[in-house]
Each structure stands twice: as C-alpha cells, then as structure tokens.
Amino acid sequence: MLVTGASGIGAAVARRCLDEGARVFVVDRDDERVADLRGELPGLSGLAADLAGEVGAEAAVTGAVGALGGLDVLVNVAGLSGRRFGDGPVHEATAAGWDAVMDNNARSTFLMCRFALGPMLRQRRGAIVNTGSVLAYAPAAAHFATHAYAASKGAIHALTKSMAAAYARDGVRVNAVAPGLIATPMSERAQGDPEILAYLRERQPLTGAPGAPEDVAAAIVYLVSDEARFVTGSVLEVAGGWSVAG
Ligand SMILES: NC(=O)c1ccc[n+]([C@@H]2O[C@H](COP(=O)([O-])OP(=O)(O)OC[C@H]3O[C@@H](n4cnc5c(N)ncnc54)[C@H](O)[C@@H]3O)[C@@H](O)[C@H]2O)c1
C-alpha cells in the first residue's frame, strides 16, 4: 500500500494499516515527517518526494513497487491549504495561490493515479482512495473562504468518478473521502479559533467538535479493503454531519 502524506490523516492511515498487517510505503515532500513516522513505525518504508511534479510522483510509485514487490493500493492524502500562498475568496486570491493549491492537491493526485495505474492495470487489480473535502460541495463562506482549495477538491471528486467509470472493467476501484474539519497540523489555525469551534458545534453535530485523523483513516481502510469490493465512484463524507446539518 502506498500512502501519500506522512502527517495528520496520512500518518493515521499508515499506523492503522500496519497494525492490521499491511505493508505500507509512505511518501511526503517533508523529509523530517517521513523520517519521524518511520522512526515511530518499524516496518514502514518510504521516501521524501514532491508529488506535484512528474519526477517525484514517478519516484514514489517506483519506490513503492520496489519496496513492496508490487502495488495493490494507493491512498492519496498529501495536500495543502493554500492561504499562505495567496488562496482566499476569489476577489482577493492570487493566481500564484490558485496554482500552488491546484498543483499540490489536484495535480499531485492526478500524477500519482497516472503512475500507479501502470502496475494496477497490468495485474487487473487495484484500489485507489483520493482525499477531497466537504468544502468542494458544501461551502462555509464565513470561515473557510479559500476558493482555490474548494476547486482543487472538486477536481479530485470529479477525477475520482471519471476514473472509477473508466477502470471498473479493469478491476481497479477508485473512491474518495470528503473529510470535514479534522484535528491535524493543517487545521491548527481553525482549531485555535473560538468562532470556528462554535461554528463546528452546529456544522459537525455528531460530536460538535473537530474529527480525529483516525475517523478518516477508518473510512479509507474500509474503501481499500475487500469489504468494499462492490464500491467504486463514491465520495464518502466523514464529517460528523457537515452536509446535512442545519
Ligand atoms: N485537516 C482537515 O481539516 C482536512 C479537511 C478536509 C480535507 N483534508 C485533506 O486531507 C489531506 C491531509 O491533510 P492533513 O489534515 O492530514 O494535513 P497535514 O498538513 O497534516 O498533512 C498533509 C501532508 O501532505 C504533504 N504534502 C503537501 N503537498 C505535498 C506534495 N506536493 N508532495 C508531497 N507531500 C505533500 C505535507 O508535507 C503534509 O505532511 C489533505 O489533502 C487535506 O486537504 C483535511
């Protein structure tokens, strides 16, 4: 199993899958995060690479195939929130912000799928899970107005469905998760903002609080497992009721 992202949700997926006996290869652009997770989890293999570029994405897949002896499962979790690059509401967002977010979220997901499909199509078996967001289809204008981010996640949902349709007859399943606000390093700003925490009490009514990375990992583990052998093209919301709250 190849997991992108050695922090937050990606790290939770790696921990859970190793616990269940899977062989896991992790890739992140941040080499310290890869090293820390490998230090914590003996048996984990991995490397550092920038997945927004073809060279890094290809190296990630080649490295995983070499370390694991093949590739059955790809879990695309790596991504970023682009506020610091200039993402924001459209009238204020910069083109550089748009590009950074599209590159690191949508382009990296596309490239990883493209390279992983090689071995999967040859063996006529594979499962891919991509990471979208509730913000792609259920916005929260007052608190999460990063419009390039929402667009990048919408692109990931659309890519997921198009690929699911195209590769179903080849034995490759493609699904996505759409998390709500999850307590990870990415959402530190939101976790420390009392107004956002008050908002979550209404918007994520199951708990009234941020979700845990393990909540998303559990959904991903289901989608890549044989329990989901009849499931493809779905976007599974893991968000405490975000899109039905109100
Ligand atoms: N945390 C949330 O509230 C939340 C909500 C909805 C969706 N998501 C999505 O979940 C995914 C994981 O986020 P997280 O919360 O675990 O965040 P995180 O910041 O803890 O982890 C994301 C990791 O992706 C890596 N990364 C980013 N761009 C990369 C690239 N081009 N190449 C290689 N690695 C790269 C980062 O270095 C980081 O370690 C992201 O796609 C994010 O958009 C998160």
The ligand as an SDF file (V2000), in Angstrom:
LIG
                    3D

 44 48  0  0  0  0  0  0  0  0999 V2000
   -7.4790   18.5550    8.3270 N   0  0  0  0  0  0  0  0  0  0  0  0
   -8.6380   18.8830    7.8100 C   0  0  0  0  0  0  0  0  0  0  0  0
   -9.4780   19.5150    8.4440 O   0  0  0  0  0  0  0  0  0  0  0  0
   -8.9840   18.4330    6.4010 C   0  0  0  0  0  0  0  0  0  0  0  0
  -10.3020   18.5970    5.9490 C   0  0  0  0  0  0  0  0  0  0  0  0
  -10.6480   18.1960    4.6530 C   0  0  0  0  0  0  0  0  0  0  0  0
   -9.6700   17.6490    3.8410 C   0  0  0  0  0  0  0  0  0  0  0  0
   -8.3890   17.4960    4.3010 N   0  0  0  0  0  0  0  0  0  0  0  0
   -7.4060   16.9360    3.3930 C   0  0  0  0  0  0  0  0  0  0  0  0
   -6.7660   15.8450    3.9970 O   0  0  0  0  0  0  0  0  0  0  0  0
   -5.4680   15.7020    3.4510 C   0  0  0  0  0  0  0  0  0  0  0  0
   -4.4680   15.5280    4.5690 C   0  0  0  0  0  0  0  0  0  0  0  0
   -4.4500   16.6580    5.3550 O   0  0  0  0  0  0  0  0  0  0  0  0
   -3.9770   16.6530    6.8800 P   0  0  0  0  0  0  0  0  0  0  0  0
   -5.0480   17.3190    7.6050 O   0  0  0  0  0  0  0  0  0  0  0  0
   -3.5070   15.3140    7.2700 O   0  0  0  0  0  0  0  0  0  0  0  0
   -2.7810   17.7090    6.7310 O   0  0  0  0  0  0  0  0  0  0  0  0
   -1.2450   17.6770    7.1070 P   0  0  0  0  0  0  0  0  0  0  0  0
   -0.7480   19.0230    6.7670 O   0  0  0  0  0  0  0  0  0  0  0  0
   -1.0750   17.1650    8.4900 O   0  0  0  0  0  0  0  0  0  0  0  0
   -0.6300   16.5960    6.0860 O   0  0  0  0  0  0  0  0  0  0  0  0
   -0.5370   16.8220    4.7170 C   0  0  0  0  0  0  0  0  0  0  0  0
    0.8420   16.3670    4.2480 C   0  0  0  0  0  0  0  0  0  0  0  0
    0.8960   16.4580    2.8120 O   0  0  0  0  0  0  0  0  0  0  0  0
    2.2100   16.8230    2.4700 C   0  0  0  0  0  0  0  0  0  0  0  0
    2.2450   17.4100    1.1320 N   0  0  0  0  0  0  0  0  0  0  0  0
    1.6070   18.5210    0.7000 C   0  0  0  0  0  0  0  0  0  0  0  0
    1.9000   18.7540   -0.5920 N   0  0  0  0  0  0  0  0  0  0  0  0
    2.7450   17.7590   -0.9840 C   0  0  0  0  0  0  0  0  0  0  0  0
    3.4130   17.4500   -2.2010 C   0  0  0  0  0  0  0  0  0  0  0  0
    3.2870   18.2360   -3.2860 N   0  0  0  0  0  0  0  0  0  0  0  0
    4.1920   16.3530   -2.2470 N   0  0  0  0  0  0  0  0  0  0  0  0
    4.3480   15.5660   -1.1620 C   0  0  0  0  0  0  0  0  0  0  0  0
    3.7550   15.8010    0.0230 N   0  0  0  0  0  0  0  0  0  0  0  0
    2.9720   16.9060    0.1050 C   0  0  0  0  0  0  0  0  0  0  0  0
    2.6300   17.8130    3.5400 C   0  0  0  0  0  0  0  0  0  0  0  0
    4.0560   17.9140    3.6220 O   0  0  0  0  0  0  0  0  0  0  0  0
    1.9930   17.2220    4.7950 C   0  0  0  0  0  0  0  0  0  0  0  0
    2.9000   16.4130    5.5470 O   0  0  0  0  0  0  0  0  0  0  0  0
   -5.2290   16.9230    2.5610 C   0  0  0  0  0  0  0  0  0  0  0  0
   -5.4460   16.5540    1.2160 O   0  0  0  0  0  0  0  0  0  0  0  0
   -6.2910   17.8820    3.0310 C   0  0  0  0  0  0  0  0  0  0  0  0
   -6.6670   18.8010    2.0290 O   0  0  0  0  0  0  0  0  0  0  0  0
   -8.0250   17.8750    5.5520 C   0  0  0  0  0  0  0  0  0  0  0  0
  1  2  1  0
  2  3  2  0
  2  4  1  0
  4  5  1  0
  4 44  2  0
  5  6  2  0
  6  7  1  0
  7  8  2  0
  8  9  1  0
  8 44  1  0
  9 10  1  0
  9 42  1  0
 10 11  1  0
 11 12  1  0
 11 40  1  0
 12 13  1  0
 13 14  1  0
 14 15  2  0
 14 16  1  0
 14 17  1  0
 17 18  1  0
 18 19  2  0
 18 20  1  0
 18 21  1  0
 21 22  1  0
 22 23  1  0
 23 24  1  0
 23 38  1  0
 24 25  1  0
 25 26  1  0
 25 36  1  0
 26 27  1  0
 26 35  1  0
 27 28  2  0
 28 29  1  0
 29 30  1  0
 29 35  2  0
 30 31  1  0
 30 32  2  0
 32 33  1  0
 33 34  2  0
 34 35  1  0
 36 37  1  0
 36 38  1  0
 38 39  1  0
 40 41  1  0
 40 42  1  0
 42 43  1  0
M  CHG  2   8   1  16  -1
M  END
$$$$
